[in-house]
Amino acid sequence: MDYRTRVADALASPSAFRLKAHPGAVYESSLERGRPVLQGPLAANKLITEVLGWAQAMPMYAGEILELVQTLLERTLERCRAAYTEAVLGSLSSSVIGRPDIFNLMKQEPANTLLDAPYLLQLGQKVTVDGPYDVEGLEVEMELNNLLLSLRPIKQEQLIMDNHKLVLLAALSDSLDFLSESAQQLGQQKPTAPGSPMKRKSSMHRVHHHRRTSSVLTAGLGILAEKYSSLSAECLRTLRVEMQLEAIYHLQSMTGRVYVTDQDAEEPEDFIVSLTTQIARRDEEMAAYVPPLKRSYIFGGICSVSATAFIKALNEMDSVNMLGIRQICRNCIALQQALASLAASSGQFLEERLDRVRTYFECLNLPFEALIAFVTEHDALFSFSEYSSLLKVNVPGREVPGDAVQRIGRILAPGKF
């Protein structure tokens, strides 16, 4: 009863889920070096480990004690779940990852391997930020991007604007991973057999009972470890989608903007500056709480969804001139630089996605016959609808023949046009 109360008090304390690392600190992987496990889960884990010591010292009561350990771990999980719910309350990202279509796609996308990185590294497998990005992976990525972009317009009140809550989700994720590891280790400990040799005969039925109880509870601890790991992954998925929605929220400012200008672009537009500043600050504040591969997962979806948003934005532009194209490319470069500056970024991935955006908009500077030659050489670089959008927007000084779309179609899909 005393230990149940102490665990409850540890989790209910005002400092239980208070962040304790300084912004910009480097993540540590072990408690000895200062792993910033949140105070409540850490205190609960220490008490639970102490209770488990009783099972070793009093094997006759191991079954009952292990049941208490499981109960304390379940209560800790419930409190962590409540902390997660409080942090994401009312946010679009938490409801989005609850959608079966989006959840299933997130499980399929290549970046999902980063959630299993510690396990894969233990098996000696290489884990990279870049992929692997095969054709199927790219299709999943594009389907996810289109689903997220279909949520526009996104309102500011649908986002988690409080950076403290976002960092708390990152810290909670790592604390849950710590508890999952701890539960797995607790499940692997075997209570000693009760009694001395003289007493062993009279207690054989109890030995059998405790062994059976121990095996059942070991399995129960394994299930709890999986639940902790699952909630940790939910925190990370929420953060990943939150960062993508944040990017979409800022980039939707391109809708309705006039990109016919008489001034050359020297700086990115305000909405890009706001987005890149936000990304840099959040990365710095999360650096102490999650390892680099997990941060790669959190921020890794921004690049792809932003690239898709840039290209789709052309459909909503009536007119654009050469200087307007330069402004859009300057915006793209600024975002690329901001993402490349993240400690856990992937340079090659960024170059491929955002260089493609700049190439796309620079195609607007080509005369029609030069565009036809470009399509012939790069028929797989953009889809038919993307090439068609290049023709539909008005570019002052560019002449487009009436059968332009059909001519593009004959190159990309001979026999259909």
C-alpha positions in Angstrom: 0.0 0.0 0.0 2.9 2.4 0.9 4.6 1.8 -2.5 1.4 2.2 -4.5 1.0 5.6 -2.7 4.6 6.6 -3.3 4.4 5.8 -7.1 1.1 7.7 -7.3 2.7 10.7 -5.5 5.7 10.6 -7.8 3.5 10.7 -10.9 1.2 13.4 -9.5 4.0 15.7 -8.4 4.1 19.1 -10.1 7.7 18.2 -11.2 6.7 14.8 -12.6 6.6 15.9 -16.3 8.7 19.0 -16.0 11.5 19.4 -18.6 14.9 19.5 -17.0 17.5 19.8 -19.8 18.8 23.1 -21.1 18.0 24.1 -24.7 20.9 23.1 -27.0 22.2 20.4 -24.7 23.3 17.2 -26.5 21.3 14.0 -25.9 22.8 11.3 -23.7 21.9 7.7 -24.1 22.5 6.5 -20.5 21.2 7.6 -17.1 24.8 7.7 -15.8 25.7 10.4 -18.3 22.5 12.4 -17.8 19.8 10.9 -20.0 16.9 13.4 -19.4 14.2 10.9 -18.4 11.3 12.8 -17.0 11.2 12.9 -13.2 7.8 11.1 -12.6 8.5 8.1 -14.8 12.1 7.9 -13.5 11.0 8.0 -9.8 8.2 5.4 -10.5 10.8 3.1 -12.2 13.2 3.3 -9.2 10.4 2.4 -6.8 9.3 -0.5 -9.1 12.9 -1.8 -9.3 13.1 -1.7 -5.5 9.8 -3.6 -5.2 11.2 -6.2 -7.6 14.1 -6.7 -5.3 11.7 -8.1 -2.7 10.8 -10.9 -5.1 14.5 -11.9 -5.1 14.7 -11.6 -1.3 11.3 -13.3 -0.6 10.8 -15.8 -3.4 7.9 -17.4 -1.5 5.9 -14.2 -2.3 7.4 -13.6 -5.7 4.1 -14.1 -7.5 2.2 -11.5 -5.4 5.1 -9.0 -5.6 5.4 -9.4 -9.4 1.7 -8.7 -9.6 2.3 -5.4 -7.7 5.1 -4.5 -10.1 2.8 -5.0 -13.0 0.1 -2.9 -11.4 2.6 -0.1 -10.7 3.9 -0.2 -14.3 0.3 -0.1 -15.6 -0.4 3.0 -13.5 2.8 4.7 -14.8 1.7 4.0 -18.4 -1.8 5.4 -17.7 -0.2 8.6 -16.3 2.1 8.9 -19.3 -0.9 8.5 -21.6 -2.7 11.3 -19.7 0.3 13.6 -20.1 0.3 12.8 -23.9 -3.4 13.5 -24.1 -3.0 16.8 -22.2 -0.2 18.0 -24.6 -2.1 17.2 -27.8 -5.6 18.2 -26.7 -7.5 19.8 -29.6 -4.6 19.5 -32.1 -5.2 18.4 -35.7 -2.0 16.2 -35.7 -3.3 13.9 -33.0 -6.6 13.3 -34.8 -4.8 12.9 -38.1 -2.6 10.0 -36.9 -5.7 8.4 -35.6 -7.1 8.0 -39.1 -6.6 4.4 -40.3 -5.6 5.5 -43.8 -2.9 7.8 -42.6 -1.7 5.5 -39.8 -1.3 2.6 -42.2 0.6 4.8 -44.7 2.9 6.0 -41.9 3.7 2.4 -41.0 4.6 1.8 -44.7 6.7 4.8 -45.4 10.5 4.3 -45.4 11.1 6.7 -42.6 9.2 4.4 -40.2 12.4 2.3 -39.9 13.8 5.2 -37.9 11.4 4.3 -35.1 12.9 0.8 -34.9 16.5 2.2 -35.1 17.8 1.1 -31.7 16.5 -2.5 -32.3 17.9 -2.7 -35.8 21.3 -1.3 -34.7 21.4 -4.0 -32.0 21.0 -6.6 -34.8 23.8 -5.0 -36.7 21.7 -3.6 -39.5 22.5 -0.2 -41.0 19.9 2.6 -40.5 20.1 5.7 -42.7 18.0 8.9 -42.9 17.7 8.6 -46.6 15.6 5.5 -47.1 15.6 3.2 -48.8 13.4 5.2 -51.1 12.2 2.8 -53.8 9.3 3.3 -56.2 6.8 1.9 -53.7 8.2 4.1 -50.9 7.9 7.2 -53.1 4.3 6.3 -53.9 3.5 6.0 -50.2 5.2 9.3 -49.5 3.3 11.1 -52.2 -0.1 9.6 -51.1 0.6 10.8 -47.6 1.6 14.3 -48.8 -1.6 14.5 -50.8 -3.8 13.5 -47.9 -2.1 16.1 -45.6 -2.4 18.8 -48.2 -6.1 18.0 -48.6 -6.6 19.3 -45.1 -6.0 22.9 -46.2 -6.8 25.5 -45.2 -5.1 24.8 -41.9 -5.9 27.3 -39.1 -3.4 28.3 -36.5 -5.6 27.2 -33.6 -5.4 23.6 -35.0 -1.6 23.5 -34.4 0.3 23.0 -31.2 1.8 26.5 -31.0 3.3 26.0 -27.5 6.8 24.9 -28.1 7.0 23.6 -24.5 4.3 21.0 -25.3 6.2 19.9 -28.4 9.4 19.4 -26.5 7.5 17.6 -23.7 6.2 15.2 -26.3 9.8 14.5 -27.4 10.9 14.0 -23.8 7.9 11.8 -23.0 8.7 9.6 -26.0 12.3 9.0 -24.8 11.1 8.4 -21.2 8.6 5.8 -22.5 11.4 4.1 -24.4 13.4 4.1 -21.2 10.4 2.5 -19.3 10.0 0.0 -22.1 13.6 -1.1 -21.8 13.3 -1.3 -18.1 10.1 -3.4 -18.3 11.9 -5.8 -20.7 14.8 -6.2 -18.3 12.4 -6.7 -15.3 10.7 -9.5 -17.2 14.0 -11.2 -17.8 14.8 -11.4 -14.1 14.1 -14.8 -12.5 13.1 -15.0 -8.9 15.1 -17.6 -6.9 13.5 -20.9 -5.8 12.1 -20.7 -2.3 13.3 -22.8 0.7 16.5 -24.6 1.8 17.2 -28.2 0.7 15.5 -29.5 3.9 12.3 -27.4 3.3 12.2 -27.8 -0.5 10.2 -31.0 -0.5 7.3 -29.5 1.5 7.2 -26.4 -0.7 7.4 -28.1 -4.1 3.8 -27.2 -5.0 4.5 -23.6 -4.1 7.7 -23.6 -6.3 5.6 -24.9 -9.2 3.0 -22.2 -8.5 5.5 -19.4 -8.4 7.3 -20.6 -11.5 4.0 -20.6 -13.4 3.0 -17.2 -11.9 6.4 -15.8 -12.8 6.2 -17.0 -16.4 2.7 -15.5 -16.8 3.8 -12.2 -15.3 7.0 -12.1 -17.4 4.8 -12.3 -20.4 2.7 -9.5 -19.0 5.7 -7.3 -18.5 6.7 -8.0 -22.2 3.2 -6.8 -23.2 3.6 -3.7 -21.1 7.0 -3.0 -22.6 5.3 -3.1 -26.1 2.6 -0.7 -24.9 5.2 1.7 -23.6 7.1 1.5 -27.0 3.8 2.0 -28.9 2.9 5.2 -27.0 6.5 6.4 -27.5 6.0 5.9 -31.3 2.6 7.7 -31.1 4.4 10.7 -29.6 6.9 10.7 -32.5 4.3 10.3 -35.2 2.3 13.2 -33.7 5.4 15.3 -33.8 6.3 14.3 -37.4 2.8 15.2 -38.6 2.7 18.4 -36.5 5.9 19.6 -38.3 4.4 18.7 -41.7 1.2 20.6 -40.8 3.2 23.5 -39.6 5.0 23.6 -43.0 1.7 23.4 -44.9 0.2 26.1 -42.7 3.0 28.5 -43.6 3.3 27.5 -47.3 -0.5 27.9 -47.9 0.3 31.6 -47.8 1.4 31.2 -51.4 -2.3 30.8 -52.4 -3.6 33.9 -54.0 -0.2 35.7 -54.0 0.7 37.6 -57.1 4.1 36.6 -58.4 4.3 39.2 -61.1 6.8 41.6 -59.6 9.2 44.3 -60.8 11.8 43.7 -58.0 14.4 41.0 -57.9 14.2 38.7 -54.9 17.0 39.2 -52.4 15.3 37.7 -49.4 12.8 34.9 -48.8 9.2 36.0 -48.1 8.0 36.5 -44.5 6.1 33.2 -44.3 9.3 31.3 -45.2 11.3 33.2 -42.6 8.7 32.4 -40.0 8.7 28.7 -40.9 12.5 28.3 -41.0 12.9 30.2 -37.6 10.3 27.9 -36.1 12.0 24.7 -37.4 15.5 25.8 -36.1 14.1 26.7 -32.6 12.2 23.5 -32.2 15.2 21.4 -33.3 17.5 23.1 -30.8 15.0 22.6 -28.0 14.4 19.0 -28.7 18.1 18.1 -29.2 18.6 17.2 -25.5 15.6 14.9 -25.3 15.7 12.6 -28.4 18.6 10.9 -30.2 19.5 12.1 -33.7 17.7 9.3 -35.6 14.5 10.1 -33.8 14.9 13.8 -34.6 15.4 12.8 -38.2 12.0 11.1 -38.1 10.3 14.1 -36.4 11.7 16.7 -38.9 12.2 14.4 -41.9 8.7 14.8 -43.4 8.9 18.6 -43.8 11.0 18.5 -46.9 8.8 16.2 -49.0 5.5 17.7 -48.1 6.9 21.2 -48.7 8.2 20.2 -52.1 4.8 18.8 -53.0 3.1 22.0 -51.6 5.4 24.3 -53.7 4.5 22.4 -57.0 0.8 22.2 -56.2 0.8 26.0 -55.5 1.3 26.6 -59.2 -2.2 25.4 -59.8 -3.5 28.3 -57.7 -1.5 31.0 -59.5 -3.0 33.0 -62.4 0.2 34.7 -63.5 3.9 34.7 -62.8 6.8 36.5 -64.3 10.6 35.9 -64.3 11.2 37.9 -61.1 8.3 36.1 -59.5 9.9 32.7 -60.4 13.1 33.9 -58.8 11.2 34.8 -55.6 9.7 31.3 -55.4 13.1 29.7 -56.0 14.6 32.0 -53.3 11.9 30.8 -50.9 12.8 27.2 -51.8 16.5 27.8 -51.2 15.9 29.3 -47.8 13.9 26.3 -46.7 16.5 23.9 -48.1 19.2 25.7 -46.1 17.2 25.7 -42.9 16.5 22.0 -43.2 20.1 21.2 -44.1 21.3 23.0 -41.0 19.5 20.5 -38.7 22.0 18.2 -37.0 20.1 15.1 -38.1 19.3 16.2 -41.7 20.0 14.3 -44.9 21.7 16.5 -47.5 21.1 14.2 -50.5 17.4 13.8 -49.7 17.0 17.6 -49.5 18.8 18.3 -52.7 16.7 15.8 -54.6 13.4 17.0 -53.4 13.9 20.8 -53.4 16.2 20.9 -56.5 13.3 19.3 -58.3 11.0 22.2 -57.2 13.4 24.8 -58.5 13.8 22.9 -61.8 10.0 22.8 -62.1 9.5 26.6 -61.7 12.5 27.4 -63.9 10.7 25.5 -66.7 8.3 28.5 -66.8 11.2 30.6 -68.2 11.5 28.2 -71.2 9.8 29.1 -74.6 7.3 26.4 -75.5 9.5 24.6 -78.1 12.4 24.5 -75.5 9.9 23.1 -73.0 8.9 20.4 -75.5 12.6 19.4 -75.8 12.9 19.4 -72.0 9.9 17.1 -71.7 11.3 14.7 -74.3 14.6 14.5 -72.4 13.0 14.4 -68.9 9.7 12.5 -69.4 9.9 10.9 -66.0 10.9 13.9 -64.0 7.3 15.3 -63.7 3.9 13.9 -64.2 1.5 14.8 -67.0 -0.6 16.9 -64.7 2.5 18.7 -63.4 3.7 19.5 -66.9 0.2 20.6 -67.9 0.1 23.1 -65.0 3.2 24.7 -66.4 1.2 25.5 -69.6 -1.9 26.8 -67.9 -0.3 29.6 -65.8 0.1 32.9 -67.6 3.8 33.9 -68.1 4.1 37.4 -69.7 5.9 37.2 -73.1 5.5 33.4 -73.4 3.3 32.1 -76.3 1.6 28.7 -75.8 -0.2 27.1 -78.8 -3.7 25.8 -78.5 -2.7 22.1 -78.7 0.2 22.5 -76.2 -1.3 20.0 -73.6 -2.0 17.4 -76.3 1.6 17.7 -77.6 3.0 17.1 -74.1 0.6 14.2 -73.7 1.8 12.6 -76.9 5.3 12.6 -75.6 4.4 11.2 -72.2 1.7 8.7 -73.2 1.9 7.9 -77.0 -1.3 6.5 -78.3 -3.6 8.2 -75.7 -3.5 11.7 -77.3 
